[in-house]
Amino acid sequence: MNVYKYKAKLIFSNIKTRLILILTLVICLAIALVGTVMYSLARHSLLEEIKVPHQQMVTFVRDDVDRKMNDIMTTSIYAVLDPLTIDFLRYDNHKSMDTILGVVSMLDTLTQNSSIIDSIYIYDEKNRHVVGSSPFGFNSSIETFGDKGWLSQLSLAEQDANNVTFAKRMKDQGEMISFIKRIYEDNKISGYLIINLKSSKLFSQIIPEGSTNNEAVRIIQDSKGETLFSIGENKKEQVNPNKYFITRLTSTSTQWNYVYAVPQKQIFGKLYWIRTMTFVVSAVTMLIGMLIIFQVNRITFRPIERLIKTVRSHRNEALEVDFTQLESYVGRLLTQLTFLHGSNKELKAKFIQDMVYGRLRRKEFDRKWRLLYSEWRPDLPVYAVIVSVDAYYNWLNGYKQDDQLLLKFAVGNIFEEILGESFRVQFEDLTQDRSALIVQPLSSDMDLQMLYDKLSNGIEIAEKLLKISLSVGVAESLYPTSGDLSSRYKQAEVLLLDRLYMGYKKLHVPEQALPYSEAQGPGSKNETMHEIVQGIKEGKTEYTNNILEKIRMEWETSNAKPLHVYRWYSNVIKEMITKFRDPEDEQFQEIMDSLDSLQTLTFSDLHQMTLDEATYLAEEVKKRKPTKHENYFRKMVEYIQEHYPENIGVSHVAEAGSISQSQANVLFKQETGTSIYDYITQVRIEKAEELLKNTNLKVIEISEKVGYASENSFIRNFKKIKGITPGKFKE
């Protein structure tokens, strides 16, 4: 023992040995500490990224069940309020075959009208009679009724503060939800309505078709926390927040809780492995450092080089490591950790988005391509494909947001299914009308025409099954290791601009790209736009339409680039609505929003949209433009308002309007319902009323100021109109 102590003391007395030990400890702690921090950050980031799709899935299930339960509630109200139900419970008609058959028929109808309802019973608590939909029918005693599983739940229904109770039970070796509703008569319970619901139908959306996530736990609980339906481990103690990532929503309609829990080990599988390997590297580093100290302490810093060589077996091929510095290796290892924090599918989606929008530098693109697409062959080309919804703004207004997401998801499934037999493919939904595909043939003998045929087939199937009109742009092939794939997506988007002339539901490929001239088009001149605006301003609908028609022909004959056409029409529409529509108007904002999707329109639809807006605005201006009679009337009213203190009559007013006295009287009668004389009197009395309220003038002074030569005449007219004399009004 003394020998070992002496050897150890001798070894550690060497300053070089102590330096090696310190370096080893620092490196081990650095790897462990940074690995722990990066693991925590990556874990948090991944949870944030998967929260949204999980929330959307649970919301979709909840909304589907709420809609079905609203239908069931409507059915229950119909059944309770049906006269046959009231007769069955209120009167002693149980022996009447007509009443019984009527109730059974009504229940059968309600049952058959819903795929969710298994059966419906009405239970007379006083007489213990029960009648149900076929095949149960009427039983004079509950004891002989074929299904009594719900009977034990009635005591709970009586205690429930709500008028409705839900109970999970078994029937015919299958799960069922019994909807129990109390029926009152004179504020007393006279019976119960029991609607038995098929759990598999009611909760059909809780397992999306094609789902492979068998380890996920899906639970639906009632307001008391009792489980109504579950898939996976449904024991509460097993849905441990420390072991599961839980998404929970509560329905405001039924107060049911919807729980979706995914095992953390399923989400963090790769992350756990990287974390473990980080600590393994740290432990191995420590172990080797100790071995170096005790085995080769005579060599100064050469053990560090040997330490680096031992780490070589843990190196990822995607990292180009300079093994002269261990710190550099650790830094690159942790950068790798940060990138691999999410699932492979989510990382690929983010990668495609960054690539389409040109957010990746060349070096970063190469590194991520090798990591994410290691199974794709480097010796085969890939194709960048853009899928666009035709007339996107019209399509957007035709569906709810949830339906839009489902339809785009279905489009992706269609293309992946069609291309999957012969190509590697990934589909990713982008913003607005566009989605991106990245495609690679499985073998070198794949014909390019096969890709074109399958994409055309996808367009046809989407139209047939989903009623969605799509256009697809395909760029030239590219070997990702030798070119910039972002530029190919830009090429696909440029090819899609041919939709302007070629129409909807077309495949746009480089071999069939349309040739364009460099002409800007005669319609691009500012004076032409000014003529359109001026025509609308003057209410000249036909004049404005003729200008637009002339411009349409000029654009078509000039064969101008689509971008020039889209830009010109966008500027025209924006100019028209900003000058002639109210920014607070709902239509104003809708049209402004539609300008972002003009590039999804054909030339005919684009021109028609502009023509419709110009026609509408010109007609609106024409409606607001005053007529000749309105001008006459306006002049006469202005004359009366200005000269009422003077001794004016019908002749003076008619002269001010430049029309005859008879025409003036007829026009005033049409516009005001009174004669000119009565209108003058009304104006004078209103002015006198203001003077009585706001001044200390005497009545005789006010009568003179409003045009009356006689005080008595003023007082008589004032009382006739206001119902009170001026003197009393002033008091």
C-alpha positions, 0 to 999 in steps of 0.5 A: 500500500505504501508503494502505491501511495508513493507512486501516486505522490510522485506522479502528482508532484509533477507540474505537467501531470497536474496540468494535464489533470486540470485540462482533463477536468475542465474539458469534461466539465465543459462538455457536460455543462454545455451539453446539459444547457443545449439539451434543455434549450433544444427540449424547450424549443421542440416543445414550443414547435409541436405545441401548435399542431397538437393544439390544432388537432385537439381543437378539431376533435373538440369542435367536431364532438361539440357539433355532434352534441349540439345535434343530439341536444336538438334531438333531445329537445324535439323528443321531450316536447313532442306531444306523444311524449307528453301524452305518454308521461302525463296521461294514463294512455299506456294501454293505448296502442296508438300512443305507444306506436306513435312514440316508438315511431317517433323514436325510430325516426330520430334514431335513424336520422343520426348515425351517432344514436344507437337507441332512445328510451323514454322512462315514466318514473311514476309508473315504471313504464319504458318505451324505446326505439326498435327493437325494444318497443314498450314495456309496462315494467322496467324489470322486463326491459331489454337494456337496464344498464342506464337505470343505475345512473338515474340517481346520479342524474337526479343529483346533478345540478345540470338538466343533462347527465352523461354516463359511460357504460357497456352495451352488447360488449361495446362502449356507449355514452348514455345521454340522460335528460330529466323531464319535468312536469309542474316543476317535478321530475316525471320521467327521463329521456335516455339517448344512447350514443355510439362512442365510436361514431361520436369520437370518430375524429379522435384517431385521424386516418393514417395515424401511426402514433400508437403510443399517444394517449387520447382521453375525453373526460366529462366535467367531473373528470370521469373518462368517457372515451380513451385510447392508449393508457387511460389511467390518470396516474400514467398520464404523468406530466413528467413522462408525457407532453400533454395538450388539454382543452375544455369545451365551453359547450359540454364542459368536457376535457380533451386530453392528448398526451404524447410520450416524451421519449417518443418526441425526444428520442434522438435528443436523449441519444445525443444527450447520453452521447455527450455525457459518454464523451465527457466520461470517456474523456475523463477516463482517458485523461486519468489513464494518460496521467498514470501511464504516460506522465513522462510525456508533456502534452502529447497525451492531449493529442492521444485524447483527441484521437480516442474521440475520433470514434464518436465523430459525426461525418457531417462535422469537419473537425480539426482535431488539433483543438478539442475545444473546436470539436466540442463547439461543433458537436454542440452546434450539431446538437442544437440543429437536431433538437426537433423531429426529422419531419419538422426539420425538413419542413423548416429546411424547405421553407428556408430554401424557398425563401433564400435564407440559407447560405451555401455552406449551411445548405450543404451541411443540413442537406447531408444531415436531413437527406442522407438517404437521398442519393447524391448521384441523382438529380432533384426537382423543385416544384411549386404547387399554387391554388388558382384564383386563390382569393376566391378559394380563400373566401369559399372555405373556413380556415380549418377547412383550408388547412385540411384541404391543403393537407389533403393536396399534399397527401395526393401528390405524395401518394402519386409520386411515392411509387417512383420518387422520393418526395416531400411536400410542405405548405408555404404561405398563401396559395403556394406549397413546395415539393422536393422530388428525386427519382428512385433510380437513374432510369426514371424518365422526366416525362413520368414526373410530368405525367404524375404531376398532371395526374395530381392536378386532375385528382385534386380537381375531382376529389377536392374541387381545388383548381391547381397550377404546378411549376417544375424547375430544371433538375439540379444536383444539390451538392453542386448547385443552389436549389433556392434558385430552382424554386424561383424558376418554378415560381417564374414558370407559374406566371405563365398561368396568366396566358395559359389558364388554370389547371396547367403544368408549367415546365421549362420546355414549354415556357412562353416567350415574352417581349421586353415591351412594357405595354402601351397601357403602362403609361400614367396618362392612361391611368389618369384617363380611367380615373377621370372617366370614373370621376365623371361617371362615364361608365362606357368611356371607362370600359372602352379605355380598359378594353383598348388596354386589354387588346394592347396587352394581349398583342404586346405579349408582355411579361406577366409581371408587367401585366400584374403590376399594371392592373394592381396599380390601377385597382389600387388607384381606383379604390383609394380615390373612390372608396371609403377606407373604412368600408369593408369592401375596401379592405377586401379588395386591398387583401385580394391584390396580394393574390392577383398572380393566381388569376388568368388574364381574362379574370384579372381584366374582368375583376378590374372592369367590374370594379371600374364599372361599379365605381363609375355607376356609384359616382353617376348616382351621386351626381346631382341632376338639373332639378336638384341644382334648381332646388339647391339654388332656391333653398340657398336664396331663402336661407340668405334673404329670409329677413327681406320681403321675399315671395315666390317670384323672387325664389323662382327667379333665383332658381332661373325657372318659372313660378309654377315650376318652382312651386311644383319642384318645392312640393316634390322635394319638401312636401310644402309650398315655397311660402310655407317653407319661407315661414318655416325658416323664419320661425326656426331663426326666430326660435334661435333668437328667442333662446339666445338673445334678450331681444323683444318679440317685436324686434325679433319679428322684424329681424326674421322678415315680418312687418307685422308683430301680430302676423309673426305671433300668429305664425309662431303659435301655428307652428310651435303651438305656443306664443313667442312671449311664453316660449321666451319665458 
